[in-house]
Amino acid sequence: MELSYILNELAEDRDEYFRAVSPPIIQTSNFAFKTVDDLRRSFEDEYATWLYSRGLNPTVEILRRKLAALDAAEDCLVFNSGAAAIFAAVLANVKSGDHIVSVKEPYTWARKMFDEILPRFQVAVTYIDGTDIANFEKAIQPNTAVIYLESPNSWMFDLQDLRAVAALAKAKNIVTICDNSFCTPLFQKPYEMGIDLTLQSATKYISGHSDVIAGVLSGSSKQITRIFNSEYNNIGSGIQPFNAWLLIRGLRTLPARLERITRTTQAVIEFLKTHPLVERVIFPLDSSFPQYELAGRQMKGACGLLTFILKTESCEAIENFCNSLKHILMAVSWGGHESLIIPKCAGMPRDQFNPGLALHRSLRLYVGLEEPDYIISDLSQALDVIKHHS
């Protein structure tokens, strides 16, 4: 299926809504029925009709079909946050007494679920270095039900060999879940590589405008229908029609935005790699990246998220650098129109800062849609501030 068709035409039956180019927002909570038999059939199979917008809604349906096609999956659900998509995907595939293998340092709210919520129901988690397939083999137990992946993850960008992990899991009847927020479906398709459920934070590149919170979960029709009839409707975490409409709008420009961001990111990386105050730049498609070969095999691109490490012994210097930026915003998340930065030291008390650890001296930069020189000049002047104070 062609990308332009997915983004501009798939699931859009314009004859149904006055030939409008942009689909309508069906801002309704429920739907009426002409006969009792019609209502009865809807109760019997809510996934086959419109009943209540907590579940299915026509505007959301257009978005669902587009996102499933982008992931090359059979079906998908759209949630009101990425965290909700993670929660539903995992909860749907574990029971009391089960075991999960997860990559180390997963997304904050995945980790919170693994460490604080699931243990209440006797579900245990083993964290591993996912860069080596042997670590998965060692960690799997007879009661392992789920393998949880982030490839790349969102700070140091560690990868997992998705095909190898999928093959191992299928041989042992284990469900695989992969967070694909870094790449988007345009640059990586875990479902095509054998992963059972692929998810992403649509808050980021799918939206592209920093004005929507949403999550996507794609997989087989069997898995998605089962999750819809249980976790999705029970938790009530489905996206609202207006936010779905905003995401449809965001999809229209997704390829153009990613293309521009990718070009600008390369210029920013080249600047940072040659600056005397930058120790290292970490980016999956840079030749210096330890897993560069694997990244090239399973990723078509790497968008605009990178990490760089400053040469400094001082937490204060890192803070001064961030505080001196005039245009790059300090904030979490990524994928919008604006460039963002976040220092690792912001997540720890100052007295725990250890300059001997490169991670503590690292900053995560998201390259937005601004002109390359605009971003680079801001980085340059902020680096000059700490150079003059060192």
N, C-alpha and C positions, 0 to 999 in steps of 0.2 A: 504494500500500500504506500503510495507516494506521500511524502511529508506535507507537501502543499495541500493535498487533498484532505489529509487528516485535520490540519489546522484551520482550513477555510470552508470545508464542505461537509465532512463526515458528521452524521447525526443531525444535520440542520435541514429540516423539511420546511423550506420557506413558504411553500404553498399553504401550510397550516397556520401561518401567522402573517398574512397580508403581504407576502413577498419582502418582508423587512430583511435588510442585510444583516443587522445585528439581532440575535434571537431575543425574545422577550424574557423578562424576569417574572416567572410565575410565582408571585408572592402570596401564596396561599398556604394555610396550615392543613387543610383537608380537602377531600374531593367528594362530590355527590354521586349517587347511583340512581338509576331509573327504576330498577326492580330489586326485589329481595334476593333473587337468584344471583344477580350481578354482585351484590354486596357479599353474599355468602361465598362466592368464588374468590373474592378478594381476601376474605378472612382465611380461606383455605390456603391461598398462596399469595402473600403480600408482595413477593418479589416479581409477580407477573403483571401487576397493574398499579394504578394510582389509588392510594387509600389515605395516606397521612404523610405529610412531608418530613416527619421525623425519619422516615424510611426512604421512599422514592419521590422524586419531584421532576417535572419535565426539564427545567433549566439544568438541574444537577445531572440529569440523564445525558444531555448533550456533552457535558464536561466529562462524565464517566467514560463514555464511548471513545472520546478523543484520547484520554489519558491511557486507557487500556491499549488502544492501537499504538500509541507512542512506545509503550513498554513491550510491544509485541506479545501481550498477554491476552487471555481469553476474556477477562473481566476485571473490574476494579471497583473499589469503593472510595469515596472522598470524605474525609473526616474534618472536624473543625480545628484540628491541630495535628502536627506530625507526631506529637507525644501520644495522642489518642490512637493514631494508626498503629504505632508500636505496641501499645497496650493491648489492643484488640488482636493483633496478629499473634502475639505470644500467648495471651490468655486462651485463645481458641485452640491452642495446640498442646497445652499441658494439663495435667491433672495432679491431684495430691500424690506425692511420692515420686514424681518425675524429676529429671535432671536436665539442665541446660548447659551447653558449652557456649561461651560468649568470648568474643575478642576482648582484650583488656582495654580499660578506659573507654567504654562506649559512651554514647550521648548521655548527658546528665540524667534525663528522666527515664531512660532505659535502665541505667545503673540503679536508680532509686527503686524502680520496680523489682529488679533482681535482688537487691540487698535488703529492702525493707518490707515490700508487700508480699512477694511470692513465698518467702520463708514462713509467713503466717499459715500457709497452706501446704507446708512440707515440700516445697519445690526448691531444690538446691541448684546453685550456679557455680561453674568452674570457669575462671578467667584464664585465657591463654594468649601468648604471642601468636597472632594469626598469620604471621608472615611465613611460617613453616608448616606445611601440611602434616608433618610428623607430630606436631603438637596437638592437632585435632585427633589423630589416631590414638595418642596416649590418653587424652582427656575423656574420650567416649566411654561411657559406662553402660551396663545392660539396660538401665532405665533412662538413658538419654533420649529425650523426645524432640528437642529443638537445638539447632546450631544457629547462633545469632551473629551476623556479620555487619561490618561497616567498611566498605571498600570504595574509595579511600575513606579513612576516618577524617575528622574535621580539624585536626591540629597538626599532627606530624605526618598525616596522609599515608599511614601504613596500609598496604594492600593485602588482600587474600586472593589466592588462586581460585577463582570462583568455579571454574570447571572441575578442578580437582576436588574441592570441598563438596560440590554437588554430587559428584560420582561416589565419593566415600559415603555421604549421607544416604543416598538412595539405596546403596547396597545394604544399609543397616536400618532402613525404614525410618529415618530421622528427617523431620521437616527443617528446611533451611529458610532463613529470613535474612534479607540483605537490605541495609539502609543505603540507598543510591542517591542521597541528597547532593553529594558533592558533584556528581557528573551530569545529572539529569538523564532522562531516557534518550536524549539526542546523542550523548557521548558514551553511554554504556547501557546495556540491556541485560541485567542479570538473569531474567526469566529465560532468555534465549540460551543462556549458558547452563541451564539446568536448575537454577535456584527456584524454590517453590513459591515464595512470596517476596516481592520486591516492593519497597516502600520509599517514599521521599517526602521531605518537607516542601510542600507546594508554596509555602510562605516565601520561599527564596526565588529561584529562577522562574518558576511557572508564573507566579504573580508578577515579579519584576518591578513592582512599584512600592514595595514596603507598606502596603495598606491592607493586606489580607493575611490571616493566619489559617493554614490548612495543611492537611496531610493526605497522602495517596497510598493505597495498598492495592497491588495488582497481583493476579495469579490465575489459577485455573477456575473455570466456572463452578466446579464442585466446591473448592475451598471458599471462594468469595460468597457463594450462596449460603453456605453453612455459617460463615461469619456474619452475614447480613441477618439471618434468622435468629442469631443468638447475641453475640457481643455487640454488634453494631447498633441494633435496635434497643437492646437492653440497657446499654450505657447511655444511649441518646446522644451520640457524639457525631452525628452527621452534619455536613456543612449546610449552611443556609443558602437559599436561592440567590440572594444578592451577591454573596461572596463567590458563589459558583459562577455567576455572570462576570464578575471581575476577573476570575481566573481564565475564563474563556477569552476575555479581552487580552489578558497577558499572553496567552498562547499565540495569538496572531503575530506577535513580534518576537517570539522566543528565538528563532534561528538568527535573526538580524542582531538581536542584543548579544547573544553568545558569540557571534562572529566578531563584533566590535570589542567586546570584553576580552576575548582571547588575544586579539592583536595588541591591545593596550597592555595586557598583562605581560606579554613578552618584552615590551619596551621597559616596563617597570622592573622586571627581573634583571634585565641587562644592566640597568642603572644600579640596582642594589648589589649585584655581584661584584661590581667594580669599585664600590665605595669602601674606603679604608676602615670605617667604623662598623661594617657589616661582616660578621664572621662567616655566615653561611646562609644561603637561601634554600628553602625546601619546597619543592614543587614536583609533582609526579612525572610530568613530561619534560623535565630538565635532565640533561644527560648525566648530571651529578647525582641524581636521585638513586638510592640503593636498589630500588625495584623498577628501575627505568624500563628494562626489557619486558617485564610482566605488564607494566602500565601500557606499553605500546601494543601488547597483544590483546588486552581486553578493554581498553579505553580508546575512543576516537578523539577525545579532547579532554581538557582539564579546566576550562572556564577561568575564573578570576580569583580563586582563593589560594593564598600562599603564606608561608611562614618564614620569617627571617630572624636571625639571632644577632644581637648587638655585641660588640666587643666592649665590655664594660664590667667593672667590679661593683657597680653601684646600682641599687634599686632606684635611688633618687634620679640618676641619669636617665633611666628608662622612663620614669614618670615625667621628667622635664621634657623629654622628646615628645611624648604623647600630648602633654599639656601645651606644647608649642605649635602643634599642627593647627593650621588656620582653616583648612577646607575639608580635610579627611575627618570624618566624624568618629568619635569613640562610642561604639555600641556593639551589642551582640548581633548574631545572625549575619546573613549575607544575601546576595542575589538581586538586590534592588538597583535603582539607578545611581545610588550614592556610594562613594568609596567609604569603607569603614576600617577601623583598627581596634584591636583589643590586646593588651599585654598580659602575658601569663601571670605576672606578679600581681595583677589586680585581684586574682582569685586566692590570695594568701595574705596573712599578716606580714608586715614588713620584716619582723624579726625572724621569719622563717625563710626569707630570701637567701638562696645559696648561689653565689656567682660561679661556683665550680660546676653547677648543673646548667648545661646549655638550655634545657627546657625552661628554667627560671628566667633566662635572659631572652626568651623568644617572644615575638609579637606576631599575631595573625592579622594579615592585611587582606581585605577584599577590594579588588579593583572594580570600580563601577563604570559608568558610561561617560564620565568626564573625558576631556582631551588628555592624551598621555602627558604632555608637557605640564598641564595643570596639576596632575597628581605628582609627577616627579619633582616639580619645583617646590611643592609643599613638603614632600619628604626631605628634600635637600636642605631647605632652610631650617627644618626642625633638627636634622642631624648636625647642622652647623651650630646650633644652640648648645648642644651637649659637647661638641668638639671644643668650643671656646671656654666651656666651664670645666673641662677635664684637666 
